[in-house]
Amino acid sequence: MWKNIKSFTKNRLIVPLWRFFWGVIQHKNSERLYFPHKNYIKKTLGLTYTPTLEPEMSDKSDSFCRFSYLKSVPTEFSERDALVLAKEIKRMKRRCKSILEIGVSRFNAVTSTMTIIENKPNNAIYLGVDIENKSQIDDHDNYAYTMQENSRNINRVIGRLKTLGVMEIDMLMIDGNHSVEMALNDWKYMKHLSKHGVVVIHDTSVHPGSSVLFDAIDKGMFNKRKYFSQLVDDWGIGVARKIK
């Protein structure tokens, strides 16, 4: 009986209250989780400023505290996130000829990798980059490839794309290391984005790098939208479409 009471309290009381207060906080703070330091670094391509959380938080470290009140952490990549990603791929239709994903997921649940491969056009080339070996995902008949590499090595990754016949990236999925430093590093691939290219960033409602990077994206260059930032049980996802 006590378990039922605790379950009722958690699901019918704690979560709705937290959802309400989280919504108030997000609305008041314009949906910002982390506030960059006032002394911004010089402007970076595609960003209105280059964010830094120093000295309050190291740009080289990650942070994870949003779900600390919950007994169990929600699914990292939700079905809602998958629907947003799939819809974006389908919106691009035949213009989506190449997809670069930084941070490859395993096929053990709903994941960004699974969503991309299952929804991309048949002849679109997918390259997933990860520091771990994810070659079990490779499916050359479906033009799906992986590369065990640190995303810092941009020239190597771009070189691999060129060997696959990819000169421009139509969709860039950023879901690797979530420190500010690495998020900014992965943003550098944006300069290889096609004219109609799209950048998708996961964990915009949790991790510092994802959050401040998306907030800094230049609205003069991109139409951008952040999803699910006011939902207590979602890690958040952001989409930035390049303005022609």
Buried (B, 14 or more C-beta within 10 A) or exposed (E): EEEEEEEEEBEEEBBEEBBEEBBEEBEEEEBBBBEBBEEBBEEBEBBBBBBBBBEEBBBEEBBEEBBEEBEEEEBBBBEBBBBBBBEBBEEBEEBBBBBBBBBBBEEEEBBBBBBBBEBBBEEBBBBBBBBEEBEEBBEEEBBBBBBEBBBBEBEBBBEBBEEEEBEEBBBBBBBBBBBBBBBBBBBBBBEBBBEBBBBBBBBBBBBBBBBBBBBBBBEEBBEBEBBBBBBBBBBBBBBBBBEE
